[in-house]
Amino acid sequence: MVDTYLPLILPSFFGGGAFNIFLLRQFFLAIPNDLDEAAEIDGAGKLRIFFQIILPLSKSALIVVALFTFLGNWNDFFGPIIYLNTKEKFTLAVGLLQFQGDYSTKWNLLMAASTIVVAPCILIYLIGQRYLIEGISLTGMKA
């Protein structure tokens, strides 16, 4: 798997880390069981309960996990350094390293490239800011 994107993508499909799993677990524990029981009494099956009740309620927590996963993968530096060898496959975080030379650094180009690399993170944060605050505040509550 060396010099492929697979080791960079694959861990995100298995939960994205302990923090994301813990965050979702705590959120799902905060949802009252009365909703499940009421849906079962109305004749809903397990899949219908999950997709029509639990999933819409957990939209903010899922968006928070998506934001954290995106920002973590976007800013990852050591993973691409370890697994990727060819310069054409380097991520943007590793590509910023190319502006530093052995004897000099082109600071103007490095700062311009850093601004461009940070711009998607700021845009994603501004789009998901409302859900981020709502998801974090709802996760800590006990019903």
VMD Tcl script that builds the backbone (N, CA, C; Angstrom):
set m [mol new atoms 429]
animate dup $m
set s [atomselect $m all]
$s set {name element resname resid chain x y z} {
  {N N MET 1 A 0.807 -1.192 0.000}
  {CA C MET 1 A 0.000 0.000 0.000}
  {C C MET 1 A 0.857 1.266 0.000}
  {N N VAL 2 A 2.160 1.085 -0.066}
  {CA C VAL 2 A 3.048 2.244 -0.098}
  {C C VAL 2 A 2.891 2.960 -1.432}
  {N N ASP 3 A 2.912 4.271 -1.395}
  {CA C ASP 3 A 2.786 5.151 -2.546}
  {C C ASP 3 A 1.401 5.078 -3.195}
  {N N THR 4 A 0.392 4.798 -2.371}
  {CA C THR 4 A -1.001 4.882 -2.811}
  {C C THR 4 A -1.770 5.716 -1.782}
  {N N TYR 5 A -2.951 6.160 -2.155}
  {CA C TYR 5 A -3.777 6.947 -1.237}
  {C C TYR 5 A -4.568 6.082 -0.268}
  {N N LEU 6 A -4.551 4.766 -0.464}
  {CA C LEU 6 A -5.363 3.859 0.351}
  {C C LEU 6 A -5.067 3.956 1.849}
  {N N PRO 7 A -3.807 4.001 2.301}
  {CA C PRO 7 A -3.596 4.110 3.753}
  {C C PRO 7 A -4.013 5.462 4.327}
  {N N LEU 8 A -4.211 6.452 3.485}
  {CA C LEU 8 A -4.678 7.748 3.961}
  {C C LEU 8 A -6.198 7.793 4.052}
  {N N ILE 9 A -6.878 7.033 3.203}
  {CA C ILE 9 A -8.337 7.054 3.132}
  {C C ILE 9 A -8.961 5.990 4.032}
  {N N LEU 10 A -8.374 4.821 4.085}
  {CA C LEU 10 A -8.962 3.666 4.763}
  {C C LEU 10 A -9.277 3.887 6.247}
  {N N PRO 11 A -8.410 4.506 7.054}
  {CA C PRO 11 A -8.759 4.672 8.485}
  {C C PRO 11 A -10.010 5.505 8.727}
  {N N SER 12 A -10.334 6.411 7.842}
  {CA C SER 12 A -11.525 7.239 8.035}
  {C C SER 12 A -12.812 6.432 7.880}
  {N N PHE 13 A -12.770 5.342 7.156}
  {CA C PHE 13 A -13.963 4.516 6.969}
  {C C PHE 13 A -14.262 3.640 8.177}
  {N N PHE 14 A -13.301 3.495 9.085}
  {CA C PHE 14 A -13.500 2.664 10.265}
  {C C PHE 14 A -13.673 3.511 11.518}
  {N N GLY 15 A -14.423 4.580 11.425}
  {CA C GLY 15 A -14.748 5.390 12.580}
  {C C GLY 15 A -13.989 6.690 12.660}
  {N N GLY 16 A -12.869 6.800 12.006}
  {CA C GLY 16 A -12.122 8.046 12.003}
  {C C GLY 16 A -11.417 8.365 13.304}
  {N N GLY 17 A -11.333 7.438 14.206}
  {CA C GLY 17 A -10.641 7.675 15.458}
  {C C GLY 17 A -11.546 7.519 16.659}
  {N N ALA 18 A -10.920 7.396 17.804}
  {CA C ALA 18 A -11.661 7.148 19.043}
  {C C ALA 18 A -12.520 8.342 19.436}
  {N N PHE 19 A -12.060 9.555 19.150}
  {CA C PHE 19 A -12.839 10.724 19.544}
  {C C PHE 19 A -14.183 10.758 18.828}
  {N N ASN 20 A -14.185 10.480 17.538}
  {CA C ASN 20 A -15.440 10.491 16.779}
  {C C ASN 20 A -16.392 9.413 17.276}
  {N N ILE 21 A -15.865 8.235 17.561}
  {CA C ILE 21 A -16.705 7.139 18.048}
  {C C ILE 21 A -17.297 7.491 19.410}
  {N N PHE 22 A -16.472 8.059 20.284}
  {CA C PHE 22 A -16.957 8.453 21.607}
  {C C PHE 22 A -17.999 9.562 21.509}
  {N N LEU 23 A -17.776 10.519 20.631}
  {CA C LEU 23 A -18.722 11.623 20.461}
  {C C LEU 23 A -20.084 11.103 20.007}
  {N N LEU 24 A -20.096 10.228 19.006}
  {CA C LEU 24 A -21.367 9.679 18.519}
  {C C LEU 24 A -22.029 8.776 19.558}
  {N N ARG 25 A -21.218 8.007 20.284}
  {CA C ARG 25 A -21.772 7.140 21.320}
  {C C ARG 25 A -22.472 7.962 22.386}
  {N N GLN 26 A -21.832 9.017 22.845}
  {CA C GLN 26 A -22.437 9.860 23.864}
  {C C GLN 26 A -23.707 10.540 23.347}
  {N N PHE 27 A -23.680 10.919 22.092}
  {CA C PHE 27 A -24.872 11.558 21.522}
  {C C PHE 27 A -26.029 10.568 21.441}
  {N N PHE 28 A -25.740 9.343 20.980}
  {CA C PHE 28 A -26.805 8.347 20.861}
  {C C PHE 28 A -27.336 7.926 22.233}
  {N N LEU 29 A -26.487 7.929 23.248}
  {CA C LEU 29 A -26.959 7.596 24.592}
  {C C LEU 29 A -27.872 8.682 25.152}
  {N N ALA 30 A -27.704 9.920 24.677}
  {CA C ALA 30 A -28.527 11.024 25.164}
  {C C ALA 30 A -29.926 11.039 24.541}
  {N N ILE 31 A -30.121 10.305 23.453}
  {CA C ILE 31 A -31.453 10.236 22.834}
  {C C ILE 31 A -32.325 9.325 23.682}
  {N N PRO 32 A -33.495 9.788 24.095}
  {CA C PRO 32 A -34.340 8.982 24.989}
  {C C PRO 32 A -34.841 7.700 24.322}
  {N N ASN 33 A -34.902 6.638 25.112}
  {CA C ASN 33 A -35.404 5.349 24.617}
  {C C ASN 33 A -36.911 5.382 24.382}
  {N N ASP 34 A -37.571 6.369 24.932}
  {CA C ASP 34 A -39.026 6.468 24.749}
  {C C ASP 34 A -39.384 6.640 23.277}
  {N N LEU 35 A -38.522 7.308 22.531}
  {CA C LEU 35 A -38.792 7.473 21.098}
  {C C LEU 35 A -38.777 6.132 20.373}
  {N N ASP 36 A -37.810 5.290 20.721}
  {CA C ASP 36 A -37.749 3.947 20.113}
  {C C ASP 36 A -38.979 3.123 20.478}
  {N N GLU 37 A -39.330 3.157 21.755}
  {CA C GLU 37 A -40.467 2.364 22.218}
  {C C GLU 37 A -41.773 2.829 21.581}
  {N N ALA 38 A -41.941 4.132 21.448}
  {CA C ALA 38 A -43.160 4.657 20.827}
  {C C ALA 38 A -43.236 4.255 19.358}
  {N N ALA 39 A -42.100 4.263 18.677}
  {CA C ALA 39 A -42.087 3.856 17.269}
  {C C ALA 39 A -42.354 2.365 17.131}
  {N N GLU 40 A -41.836 1.557 18.058}
  {CA C GLU 40 A -42.108 0.112 18.016}
  {C C GLU 40 A -43.586 -0.174 18.246}
  {N N ILE 41 A -44.189 0.573 19.151}
  {CA C ILE 41 A -45.632 0.397 19.403}
  {C C ILE 41 A -46.436 0.751 18.159}
  {N N ASP 42 A -45.969 1.761 17.416}
  {CA C ASP 42 A -46.650 2.153 16.181}
  {C C ASP 42 A -46.376 1.194 15.030}
  {N N GLY 43 A -45.496 0.205 15.250}
  {CA C GLY 43 A -45.259 -0.809 14.238}
  {C C GLY 43 A -44.018 -0.599 13.382}
  {N N ALA 44 A -43.151 0.291 13.783}
  {CA C ALA 44 A -41.928 0.535 13.001}
  {C C ALA 44 A -40.874 -0.516 13.339}
  {N N GLY 45 A -40.145 -0.927 12.320}
  {CA C GLY 45 A -39.056 -1.864 12.522}
  {C C GLY 45 A -37.778 -1.138 12.918}
  {N N LYS 46 A -36.719 -1.913 13.163}
  {CA C LYS 46 A -35.451 -1.331 13.623}
  {C C LYS 46 A -34.850 -0.382 12.586}
  {N N LEU 47 A -34.873 -0.759 11.319}
  {CA C LEU 47 A -34.310 0.111 10.286}
  {C C LEU 47 A -35.106 1.396 10.132}
  {N N ARG 48 A -36.411 1.282 10.194}
  {CA C ARG 48 A -37.237 2.480 10.061}
  {C C ARG 48 A -37.039 3.418 11.248}
  {N N ILE 49 A -36.901 2.860 12.443}
  {CA C ILE 49 A -36.631 3.680 13.622}
  {C C ILE 49 A -35.307 4.413 13.451}
  {N N PHE 50 A -34.306 3.687 12.968}
  {CA C PHE 50 A -32.991 4.310 12.805}
  {C C PHE 50 A -33.021 5.418 11.754}
  {N N PHE 51 A -33.577 5.122 10.579}
  {CA C PHE 51 A -33.512 6.086 9.485}
  {C C PHE 51 A -34.504 7.248 9.627}
  {N N GLN 52 A -35.638 7.042 10.277}
  {CA C GLN 52 A -36.636 8.102 10.352}
  {C C GLN 52 A -36.673 8.833 11.689}
  {N N ILE 53 A -36.056 8.263 12.726}
  {CA C ILE 53 A -36.087 8.936 14.027}
  {C C ILE 53 A -34.684 9.281 14.510}
  {N N ILE 54 A -33.836 8.285 14.621}
  {CA C ILE 54 A -32.511 8.486 15.217}
  {C C ILE 54 A -31.612 9.313 14.294}
  {N N LEU 55 A -31.568 8.987 13.023}
  {CA C LEU 55 A -30.680 9.696 12.091}
  {C C LEU 55 A -31.017 11.179 11.943}
  {N N PRO 56 A -32.290 11.575 11.788}
  {CA C PRO 56 A -32.565 13.016 11.736}
  {C C PRO 56 A -32.221 13.755 13.032}
  {N N LEU 57 A -32.376 13.083 14.173}
  {CA C LEU 57 A -32.020 13.716 15.439}
  {C C LEU 57 A -30.510 13.894 15.594}
  {N N SER 58 A -29.744 13.017 14.963}
  {CA C SER 58 A -28.290 13.054 15.129}
  {C C SER 58 A -27.584 13.793 13.994}
  {N N LYS 59 A -28.320 14.580 13.227}
  {CA C LYS 59 A -27.721 15.305 12.103}
  {C C LYS 59 A -26.598 16.229 12.556}
  {N N SER 60 A -26.802 16.948 13.638}
  {CA C SER 60 A -25.767 17.881 14.089}
  {C C SER 60 A -24.514 17.142 14.546}
  {N N ALA 61 A -24.659 16.031 15.248}
  {CA C ALA 61 A -23.489 15.271 15.694}
  {C C ALA 61 A -22.741 14.674 14.501}
  {N N LEU 62 A -23.456 14.212 13.499}
  {CA C LEU 62 A -22.796 13.661 12.313}
  {C C LEU 62 A -22.058 14.744 11.533}
  {N N ILE 63 A -22.611 15.949 11.488}
  {CA C ILE 63 A -21.924 17.049 10.810}
  {C C ILE 63 A -20.671 17.440 11.576}
  {N N VAL 64 A -20.729 17.417 12.907}
  {CA C VAL 64 A -19.536 17.709 13.715}
  {C C VAL 64 A -18.452 16.679 13.442}
  {N N VAL 65 A -18.818 15.411 13.395}
  {CA C VAL 65 A -17.843 14.358 13.100}
  {C C VAL 65 A -17.272 14.537 11.692}
  {N N ALA 66 A -18.116 14.906 10.736}
  {CA C ALA 66 A -17.630 15.148 9.369}
  {C C ALA 66 A -16.657 16.325 9.337}
  {N N LEU 67 A -16.958 17.387 10.073}
  {CA C LEU 67 A -16.047 18.538 10.134}
  {C C LEU 67 A -14.704 18.153 10.737}
  {N N PHE 68 A -14.749 17.457 11.868}
  {CA C PHE 68 A -13.499 17.054 12.516}
  {C C PHE 68 A -12.690 16.102 11.638}
  {N N THR 69 A -13.368 15.196 10.958}
  {CA C THR 69 A -12.670 14.253 10.086}
  {C C THR 69 A -12.049 14.973 8.896}
  {N N PHE 70 A -12.801 15.895 8.293}
  {CA C PHE 70 A -12.258 16.647 7.162}
  {C C PHE 70 A -11.035 17.450 7.579}
  {N N LEU 71 A -11.143 18.187 8.678}
  {CA C LEU 71 A -10.025 19.016 9.108}
  {C C LEU 71 A -8.820 18.172 9.519}
  {N N GLY 72 A -9.077 17.046 10.151}
  {CA C GLY 72 A -7.970 16.162 10.529}
  {C C GLY 72 A -7.249 15.579 9.331}
  {N N ASN 73 A -8.000 15.167 8.327}
  {CA C ASN 73 A -7.380 14.596 7.133}
  {C C ASN 73 A -6.749 15.662 6.251}
  {N N TRP 74 A -7.347 16.833 6.203}
  {CA C TRP 74 A -6.815 17.916 5.377}
  {C C TRP 74 A -5.466 18.386 5.907}
  {N N ASN 75 A -5.345 18.448 7.228}
  {CA C ASN 75 A -4.125 18.953 7.841}
  {C C ASN 75 A -3.126 17.855 8.180}
  {N N ASP 76 A -3.418 16.623 7.828}
  {CA C ASP 76 A -2.515 15.518 8.142}
  {C C ASP 76 A -1.185 15.700 7.418}
  {N N PHE 77 A -0.123 15.595 8.165}
  {CA C PHE 77 A 1.208 15.779 7.597}
  {C C PHE 77 A 2.013 14.484 7.628}
  {N N PHE 78 A 1.986 13.795 8.753}
  {CA C PHE 78 A 2.844 12.620 8.906}
  {C C PHE 78 A 2.361 11.422 8.100}
  {N N GLY 79 A 1.047 11.250 7.945}
  {CA C GLY 79 A 0.545 10.127 7.145}
  {C C GLY 79 A 1.052 10.164 5.718}
  {N N PRO 80 A 0.884 11.278 5.004}
  {CA C PRO 80 A 1.404 11.343 3.643}
  {C C PRO 80 A 2.928 11.241 3.564}
  {N N ILE 81 A 3.623 11.774 4.564}
  {CA C ILE 81 A 5.090 11.669 4.566}
  {C C ILE 81 A 5.519 10.205 4.676}
  {N N ILE 82 A 4.782 9.438 5.477}
  {CA C ILE 82 A 5.147 8.039 5.698}
  {C C ILE 82 A 4.825 7.182 4.479}
  {N N TYR 83 A 3.640 7.364 3.897}
  {CA C TYR 83 A 3.162 6.435 2.879}
  {C C TYR 83 A 3.428 6.855 1.439}
  {N N LEU 84 A 3.579 8.132 1.165}
  {CA C LEU 84 A 3.729 8.590 -0.215}
  {C C LEU 84 A 5.189 8.894 -0.526}
  {N N ASN 85 A 5.611 8.498 -1.707}
  {CA C ASN 85 A 6.999 8.702 -2.120}
  {C C ASN 85 A 7.132 9.661 -3.298}
  {N N THR 86 A 6.193 9.640 -4.218}
  {CA C THR 86 A 6.299 10.482 -5.401}
  {C C THR 86 A 5.717 11.860 -5.133}
  {N N LYS 87 A 6.370 12.872 -5.674}
  {CA C LYS 87 A 5.943 14.257 -5.440}
  {C C LYS 87 A 4.576 14.548 -6.036}
  {N N GLU 88 A 4.203 13.843 -7.080}
  {CA C GLU 88 A 2.904 14.076 -7.713}
  {C C GLU 88 A 1.746 13.665 -6.810}
  {N N LYS 89 A 1.985 12.762 -5.867}
  {CA C LYS 89 A 0.925 12.276 -4.993}
  {C C LYS 89 A 0.908 12.979 -3.640}
  {N N PHE 90 A 1.835 13.868 -3.363}
  {CA C PHE 90 A 1.880 14.557 -2.081}
  {C C PHE 90 A 0.604 15.367 -1.866}
  {N N THR 91 A 0.166 15.433 -0.626}
  {CA C THR 91 A -0.982 16.276 -0.281}
  {C C THR 91 A -0.522 17.726 -0.156}
  {N N LEU 92 A -1.469 18.628 0.021}
  {CA C LEU 92 A -1.125 20.041 0.090}
  {C C LEU 92 A -0.277 20.367 1.309}
  {N N ALA 93 A -0.537 19.704 2.436}
  {CA C ALA 93 A 0.252 19.962 3.639}
  {C C ALA 93 A 1.719 19.598 3.418}
  {N N VAL 94 A 1.957 18.518 2.712}
  {CA C VAL 94 A 3.333 18.121 2.402}
  {C C VAL 94 A 3.889 18.997 1.290}
  {N N GLY 95 A 3.046 19.430 0.378}
  {CA C GLY 95 A 3.492 20.297 -0.709}
  {C C GLY 95 A 4.023 21.633 -0.212}
  {N N LEU 96 A 3.504 22.115 0.917}
  {CA C LEU 96 A 4.031 23.359 1.481}
  {C C LEU 96 A 5.490 23.226 1.886}
  {N N LEU 97 A 5.888 22.026 2.204}
  {CA C LEU 97 A 7.285 21.777 2.574}
  {C C LEU 97 A 8.229 22.018 1.407}
  {N N GLN 98 A 7.724 21.926 0.181}
  {CA C GLN 98 A 8.567 22.100 -1.002}
  {C C GLN 98 A 9.038 23.542 -1.180}
  {N N PHE 99 A 8.386 24.486 -0.473}
  {CA C PHE 99 A 8.810 25.886 -0.573}
  {C C PHE 99 A 10.049 26.170 0.269}
  {N N GLN 100 A 10.405 25.242 1.142}
  {CA C GLN 100 A 11.593 25.421 1.954}
  {C C GLN 100 A 12.760 24.709 1.291}
  {N N GLY 101 A 13.831 25.447 1.134}
  {CA C GLY 101 A 15.036 24.863 0.556}
  {C C GLY 101 A 16.073 24.586 1.631}
  {N N ASP 102 A 17.223 24.080 1.226}
  {CA C ASP 102 A 18.291 23.799 2.188}
  {C C ASP 102 A 18.916 25.086 2.717}
  {N N TYR 103 A 19.016 26.073 1.862}
  {CA C TYR 103 A 19.730 27.288 2.250}
  {C C TYR 103 A 18.844 28.527 2.292}
  {N N SER 104 A 17.692 28.477 1.709}
  {CA C SER 104 A 16.808 29.641 1.723}
  {C C SER 104 A 15.346 29.181 1.653}
  {N N THR 105 A 14.477 30.085 2.087}
  {CA C THR 105 A 13.040 29.830 2.045}
  {C C THR 105 A 12.382 30.994 1.330}
  {N N LYS 106 A 11.496 30.676 0.412}
  {CA C LYS 106 A 10.749 31.715 -0.303}
  {C C LYS 106 A 9.497 32.023 0.522}
  {N N TRP 107 A 9.658 32.937 1.471}
  {CA C TRP 107 A 8.591 33.216 2.421}
  {C C TRP 107 A 7.346 33.776 1.751}
  {N N ASN 108 A 7.517 34.606 0.746}
  {CA C ASN 108 A 6.332 35.181 0.093}
  {C C ASN 108 A 5.490 34.097 -0.578}
  {N N LEU 109 A 6.138 33.159 -1.250}
  {CA C LEU 109 A 5.399 32.070 -1.893}
  {C C LEU 109 A 4.816 31.105 -0.856}
  {N N LEU 110 A 5.562 30.864 0.212}
  {CA C LEU 110 A 5.085 29.968 1.266}
  {C C LEU 110 A 3.840 30.529 1.947}
  {N N MET 111 A 3.827 31.816 2.230}
  {CA C MET 111 A 2.661 32.429 2.877}
  {C C MET 111 A 1.455 32.482 1.932}
  {N N ALA 112 A 1.696 32.744 0.659}
  {CA C ALA 112 A 0.597 32.749 -0.309}
  {C C ALA 112 A -0.005 31.345 -0.453}
  {N N ALA 113 A 0.843 30.340 -0.529}
  {CA C ALA 113 A 0.358 28.963 -0.635}
  {C C ALA 113 A -0.350 28.535 0.647}
  {N N SER 114 A 0.140 28.954 1.789}
  {CA C SER 114 A -0.510 28.616 3.062}
  {C C SER 114 A -1.903 29.224 3.143}
  {N N THR 115 A -2.064 30.426 2.640}
  {CA C THR 115 A -3.375 31.068 2.626}
  {C C THR 115 A -4.342 30.290 1.743}
  {N N ILE 116 A -3.867 29.833 0.610}
  {CA C ILE 116 A -4.723 29.060 -0.296}
  {C C ILE 116 A -5.084 27.710 0.321}
  {N N VAL 117 A -4.143 27.089 1.035}
  {CA C VAL 117 A -4.394 25.788 1.654}
  {C C VAL 117 A -5.381 25.925 2.816}
  {N N VAL 118 A -5.337 27.029 3.535}
  {CA C VAL 118 A -6.222 27.221 4.689}
  {C C VAL 118 A -7.627 27.647 4.263}
  {N N ALA 119 A -7.783 28.224 3.097}
  {CA C ALA 119 A -9.079 28.756 2.652}
  {C C ALA 119 A -10.205 27.715 2.666}
  {N N PRO 120 A -10.026 26.486 2.169}
  {CA C PRO 120 A -11.128 25.512 2.251}
  {C C PRO 120 A -11.517 25.168 3.691}
  {N N CYS 121 A -10.544 25.132 4.597}
  {CA C CYS 121 A -10.854 24.843 5.999}
  {C C CYS 121 A -11.739 25.933 6.591}
  {N N ILE 122 A -11.425 27.176 6.298}
  {CA C ILE 122 A -12.227 28.285 6.802}
  {C C ILE 122 A -13.626 28.252 6.191}
  {N N LEU 123 A -13.718 27.954 4.915}
  {CA C LEU 123 A -15.013 27.880 4.238}
  {C C LEU 123 A -15.878 26.763 4.819}
  {N N ILE 124 A -15.309 25.586 5.009}
  {CA C ILE 124 A -16.045 24.454 5.586}
  {C C ILE 124 A -16.491 24.784 7.007}
  {N N TYR 125 A -15.614 25.430 7.776}
  {CA C TYR 125 A -15.981 25.796 9.143}
  {C C TYR 125 A -17.130 26.797 9.156}
  {N N LEU 126 A -17.076 27.790 8.296}
  {CA C LEU 126 A -18.145 28.791 8.265}
  {C C LEU 126 A -19.483 28.169 7.863}
  {N N ILE 127 A -19.448 27.189 6.976}
  {CA C ILE 127 A -20.680 26.515 6.577}
  {C C ILE 127 A -21.236 25.669 7.719}
  {N N GLY 128 A -20.365 24.968 8.444}
  {CA C GLY 128 A -20.826 24.055 9.485}
  {C C GLY 128 A -20.764 24.587 10.891}
  {N N GLN 129 A -20.521 25.878 11.084}
  {CA C GLN 129 A -20.351 26.447 12.418}
  {C C GLN 129 A -21.600 26.269 13.288}
  {N N ARG 130 A -22.747 26.480 12.735}
  {CA C ARG 130 A -23.991 26.352 13.509}
  {C C ARG 130 A -24.162 24.924 14.018}
  {N N TYR 131 A -23.900 23.952 13.148}
  {CA C TYR 131 A -24.032 22.553 13.551}
  {C C TYR 131 A -22.941 22.152 14.536}
  {N N LEU 132 A -21.766 22.737 14.391}
  {CA C LEU 132 A -20.661 22.436 15.295}
  {C C LEU 132 A -21.019 22.840 16.721}
  {N N ILE 133 A -21.504 24.037 16.894}
  {CA C ILE 133 A -21.869 24.521 18.223}
  {C C ILE 133 A -23.060 23.737 18.766}
  {N N GLU 134 A -24.045 23.479 17.922}
  {CA C GLU 134 A -25.229 22.726 18.356}
  {C C GLU 134 A -24.865 21.301 18.717}
  {N N GLY 135 A -24.013 20.668 17.926}
  {CA C GLY 135 A -23.618 19.283 18.179}
  {C C GLY 135 A -22.802 19.122 19.438}
  {N N ILE 136 A -21.909 20.052 19.685}
  {CA C ILE 136 A -21.090 19.962 20.894}
  {C C ILE 136 A -21.935 20.247 22.131}
  {N N SER 137 A -22.838 21.193 22.053}
  {CA C SER 137 A -23.661 21.528 23.222}
  {C C SER 137 A -24.672 20.412 23.516}
  {N N LEU 138 A -25.208 19.765 22.488}
  {CA C LEU 138 A -26.184 18.693 22.733}
  {C C LEU 138 A -25.519 17.410 23.201}
  {N N THR 139 A -24.253 17.203 22.849}
  {CA C THR 139 A -23.578 15.963 23.217}
  {C C THR 139 A -23.378 15.865 24.718}
  {N N GLY 140 A -23.139 16.975 25.371}
  {CA C GLY 140 A -22.873 16.944 26.798}
  {C C GLY 140 A -24.113 16.870 27.669}
  {N N MET 141 A -25.297 17.003 27.090}
  {CA C MET 141 A -26.523 16.988 27.907}
  {C C MET 141 A -26.977 15.580 28.188}
  {N N LYS 142 A -27.551 15.405 29.355}
  {CA C LYS 142 A -28.123 14.122 29.733}
  {C C LYS 142 A -29.645 14.275 29.770}
  {N N ALA 143 A -30.353 13.400 29.063}
  {CA C ALA 143 A -31.814 13.512 28.992}
  {C C ALA 143 A -32.475 12.911 30.196}
}
mol reanalyze $m
mol bondsrecalc $m
mol representation Tube
mol addrep $m
